[in-house]
Amino acid sequence: MVHIVELLAESDRQSLTLAEIVRHTSLSRATAHAIVSELTARGWLSRDPGSGRYGIGPDFLALARKAGGADHLQRWAATETRALCDRFGIPFFVARRSSSDVLTLAAHAFPPHLTPGSEPHPWLRDGSRIRIRPPICREFVAFDPPADREAWVARASESSRTRLRVVLDVVAERGYSIERMTDDHVAVIEALGSLDTMPETLRNRVGDLLTELSVVDYLPEELESAAADGIPVVTIGAPVFGENRRVVAAMVACPNTTLPLPELRTLAEATRASAAAISTHLP
């Protein structure tokens, strides 16, 4: 199967007949026919009904584009996180959407005075993964289609849904999320990350409680009213867009401190601009 795909993917071959595939692969005609039939059914190959010739199919090309995009994401994520880290002296990471509802760490950078083992944020660990569920990952959900946004909101407790809907609109307009800094923030993230090990009923209840206990993001008027004392911020997350303007990753700054409002906005805009720069390099 792999040999046939490699054969047809070679740049100097646009398409081959079944007889040509048999000749190049030394497979029996029956075996080759069974393989190309399966590949055609899956969309990895396409067959011209007029000539009977086989070529690379649309689903394989789409998969190849995704793989290429992942490689581009990895490379540019590493470059951008290091540049931002050097500029601001705080950790940065890029979280990649590895499935419809799971994020994994794609790249991270630490300033010289920190080591990966000393950082306080639980996402900055190799192999970290977390579910896209309320109240976190808003920079991913805010740009989703309305039905997907509402499905995400529906997973939260009923008492927090109005706030979440408002926050998603703010994130979509502003271009980034702001995670409030609270004493129990790390515990909340750790708990959300461990929900997969719980029975479903308990998982849903714990998720609801965590959402109820967390004050989600900052609305514009809340930023202004808190400006005199500074804004406690754990993270700032900005979306990286891929094909069809789908959010495929996020650039995340980790100040984990109280910031004057002008400094917060400078950091947030730099994070958003870096995420936008990565987006331009993705297919």
Protein Blocks (a to p, Z undefined) as FASTA:
>chain_A
ZZmmmmmmpmklmbdcfklmmmmnopafklmmmmmmmmmmnopaccdfknopacddfklm
mmmmmmmmmmmmmmmmmmmmmmmmmmnopacdddddfbfkbccdfbdcddfkbcfklpmb
fklcghiacddddfehklmmmmmcfklmmmmmmmpcfklmmmmmmmmmmmmmnopacddd
dfklmmmmmmmmmmmmpcfklmmmmmmmmmmmpcghjdfklmmmmmmnopadfbdcdddd
dehhiafbdcdddfkpacdfklmmmmmmmmmmmmmmmmmmpZZ
